[in-house]
Amino acid sequence: MAKVQKKPSGASGRSKGSSKPQSKSKKKGNLPAPPPQRGGVEMVDPLVQAQMKIYEEAMSLFHQQKFQRAKQELEKVLVGPSKELADRARTHLRITEQRMKPSHDQNPKSPEEHYQRGVAMMNLGRWDEARESLEKARKLAPKADHVHYALAALDCLTGEADSAMANLKVAIDLRPANRYHARNDEDFAFLQEDPRFTELLYPEKDGYSG
């Protein structure tokens, strides 16, 4: 009877040579060395390490709502040697593509739906529609740090320095980690020369001046 052949999955974590050697009698001959286990090989493979670095960069862009660039990096991860990383990338790629789609045909109701629509409009350069959706999201969820952060980014893109600073400060007060995201976020390039921006993002420097 022919056995059903499983779909090859490469890095499934199961190694065929994992059965225990049943050597009842110890032979002193030159036995071949056991084949190296593949469990930890991936971790030191330079190709996998490079794939991991691209994945981490993609996730950083994803969390900054830079979905177009995140999509490009995630697609690079798909062709790497690690199937586990490729599977993770594929999952986030679906989410990224979903968030990039403007929701014309559905009427957003929840704060998250308004937020996602606002970010989608930002990615398309439709500033007025983006602001309308993000303002609705903020009204429904005034404590949502990511909404304030997105509004701050939108303010920068439309040249509203004072509003950008106010929204970014609220986002950082609600979630201090936003301070570190903003340091490397190109959307805030508009504020790079503003001393208020430097004081907000690098409060440790202010300690020297007393």
C-alpha positions as CSV (number, residue, x, y, z in Angstrom):
1,M,0.0,0.0,0.0
2,A,1.5,3.3,-1.0
3,K,1.9,5.9,1.7
4,V,0.5,9.4,1.3
5,Q,3.4,11.7,0.6
6,K,3.4,14.9,2.7
7,K,4.0,18.2,1.0
8,P,7.7,19.1,1.5
9,S,8.0,21.8,4.0
10,G,11.8,22.1,4.5
11,A,12.0,23.9,7.8
12,S,9.1,22.1,9.5
13,G,11.3,21.4,12.5
14,R,11.1,17.6,12.1
15,S,14.3,15.8,11.3
16,K,14.2,12.4,9.8
17,G,17.4,11.3,11.5
18,S,16.1,11.9,15.0
19,S,15.4,8.3,15.9
20,K,17.6,6.9,18.7
21,P,20.4,4.7,17.6
22,Q,19.8,1.1,18.7
23,S,23.3,-0.2,19.1
24,K,23.0,-3.3,21.3
25,S,26.6,-4.3,20.7
26,K,29.3,-1.7,20.6
27,K,31.5,-2.1,17.5
28,K,34.9,-0.6,17.5
29,G,35.1,-0.3,13.7
30,N,35.3,3.0,11.9
31,L,31.6,3.9,11.9
32,P,30.6,7.0,9.9
33,A,29.9,10.0,12.1
34,P,26.2,10.8,12.5
35,P,24.8,13.4,10.1
36,P,24.7,16.9,11.7
37,Q,21.3,17.9,13.0
38,R,19.7,20.7,11.1
39,G,18.0,22.3,14.1
40,G,20.5,25.0,14.8
41,V,22.0,25.3,11.4
42,E,19.5,28.0,10.3
43,M,20.6,30.4,13.1
44,V,24.2,30.6,11.8
45,D,23.4,30.6,8.1
46,P,24.5,34.1,6.8
47,L,21.6,34.0,4.3
48,V,19.1,33.5,7.1
49,Q,20.7,36.3,9.1
50,A,20.4,38.6,6.1
51,Q,16.8,37.5,5.7
52,M,16.2,38.3,9.4
53,K,17.7,41.7,9.1
54,I,15.4,42.6,6.2
55,Y,12.4,41.2,8.1
56,E,13.2,43.4,11.1
57,E,13.5,46.5,8.8
58,A,10.2,45.6,7.3
59,M,8.5,45.3,10.7
60,S,10.0,48.7,11.8
61,L,8.5,50.3,8.6
62,F,5.2,48.4,9.3
63,H,4.9,49.9,12.8
64,Q,5.6,53.4,11.4
65,Q,2.7,52.9,9.1
66,K,5.0,53.1,6.0
67,F,3.1,50.3,4.4
68,Q,4.4,50.8,0.8
69,R,8.0,50.4,1.8
70,A,7.2,47.7,4.3
71,K,5.5,45.7,1.5
72,Q,8.6,45.9,-0.6
73,E,10.8,44.6,2.2
74,L,8.4,41.9,3.2
75,E,8.4,40.6,-0.4
76,K,12.2,40.3,-0.2
77,V,11.8,38.1,2.9
78,L,9.5,35.7,1.0
79,V,12.4,34.6,-1.2
80,G,14.8,33.9,1.6
81,P,15.9,30.4,2.8
82,S,14.0,30.4,6.1
83,K,10.5,29.2,5.6
84,E,9.5,30.3,9.1
85,L,10.5,33.9,8.3
86,A,8.8,33.7,5.0
87,D,5.6,32.5,6.6
88,R,5.7,35.4,9.1
89,A,6.4,37.9,6.3
90,R,3.5,36.5,4.3
91,T,1.1,37.0,7.2
92,H,2.2,40.6,7.7
93,L,2.2,41.2,3.9
94,R,-1.5,40.4,3.9
95,I,-2.2,42.8,6.7
96,T,0.0,45.5,4.9
97,E,-1.9,45.1,1.7
98,Q,-5.2,45.3,3.5
99,R,-4.2,48.5,5.3
100,M,-3.1,50.1,2.0
101,K,-6.5,49.7,0.5
102,P,-8.8,52.7,0.8
103,S,-12.1,51.6,2.2
104,H,-14.4,53.3,-0.4
105,D,-17.1,50.7,-0.2
106,Q,-17.4,50.3,3.6
107,N,-18.4,52.9,6.1
108,P,-15.8,52.9,9.0
109,K,-17.4,53.0,12.4
110,S,-14.8,52.0,15.0
111,P,-11.8,54.1,15.9
112,E,-9.4,51.5,14.4
113,E,-11.4,51.5,11.1
114,H,-11.2,55.3,10.9
115,Y,-7.5,55.2,11.8
116,Q,-6.7,52.6,9.1
117,R,-8.6,54.6,6.5
118,G,-6.8,57.8,7.5
119,V,-3.4,56.1,7.1
120,A,-4.5,54.7,3.7
121,M,-5.4,58.2,2.6
122,M,-2.0,59.5,3.9
123,N,-0.3,56.9,1.7
124,L,-2.2,58.1,-1.3
125,G,-1.4,61.8,-0.5
126,R,-5.1,62.7,0.1
127,W,-4.4,64.9,3.1
128,D,-7.9,66.3,3.7
129,E,-9.5,62.8,3.7
130,A,-6.7,61.5,5.9
131,R,-7.3,64.3,8.5
132,E,-11.0,63.8,8.5
133,S,-10.7,60.1,9.3
134,L,-7.9,60.5,11.9
135,E,-9.8,63.3,13.6
136,K,-12.8,61.0,13.9
137,A,-10.6,58.2,15.3
138,R,-9.2,60.6,17.9
139,K,-12.6,61.7,18.9
140,L,-13.7,58.1,19.4
141,A,-10.5,57.0,21.1
142,P,-8.7,60.0,22.7
143,K,-6.2,57.8,24.5
144,A,-5.1,55.9,21.4
145,D,-1.4,56.9,21.0
146,H,-1.0,55.7,17.5
147,V,-3.8,58.0,16.3
148,H,-2.1,61.0,17.8
149,Y,1.2,59.8,16.3
150,A,-0.4,59.5,12.8
151,L,-1.9,63.0,13.2
152,A,1.5,64.4,14.1
153,A,3.0,62.8,10.9
154,L,0.1,64.2,8.8
155,D,0.7,67.7,10.3
156,C,4.4,67.4,9.3
157,L,3.4,66.4,5.7
158,T,1.1,69.4,5.5
159,G,3.5,71.9,7.1
160,E,1.6,72.3,10.4
161,A,4.6,72.5,12.9
162,D,2.7,73.6,16.0
163,S,0.0,71.1,15.6
164,A,2.6,68.4,14.8
165,M,4.4,69.1,18.1
166,A,1.2,69.1,20.1
167,N,0.1,65.8,18.7
168,L,3.5,64.2,18.9
169,K,3.8,65.2,22.6
170,V,0.5,63.6,23.4
171,A,1.5,60.4,21.5
172,I,4.7,60.2,23.6
173,D,3.0,61.0,26.9
174,L,0.6,58.1,26.2
175,R,3.3,55.7,25.0
176,P,7.0,56.8,25.6
177,A,8.2,54.3,22.9
178,N,6.8,56.7,20.3
179,R,9.8,59.0,21.1
180,Y,12.2,56.4,19.7
181,H,10.0,55.7,16.6
182,A,9.9,59.4,15.8
183,R,13.7,59.7,15.9
184,N,14.0,57.5,12.8
185,D,10.7,58.4,11.1
186,E,11.3,60.3,7.9
187,D,7.8,61.8,8.1
188,F,9.1,64.1,10.8
189,A,11.9,65.5,8.7
190,F,10.0,68.8,8.5
191,L,10.7,69.3,12.3
192,Q,14.4,68.4,12.3
193,E,15.5,72.0,12.6
194,D,12.9,72.9,15.2
195,P,14.5,73.1,18.7
196,R,11.2,72.0,20.3
197,F,11.4,68.7,18.4
198,T,15.0,68.1,19.6
199,E,13.9,68.8,23.2
200,L,10.9,66.5,23.0
201,L,12.8,63.5,21.4
202,Y,16.1,63.9,23.3
203,P,15.1,65.0,26.8
204,E,18.3,63.5,28.2
205,K,20.3,66.3,26.4
206,D,18.3,68.9,28.3
207,G,19.7,67.7,31.6
208,Y,23.1,69.2,30.9
209,S,21.7,72.7,30.6
210,G,19.9,72.4,34.0
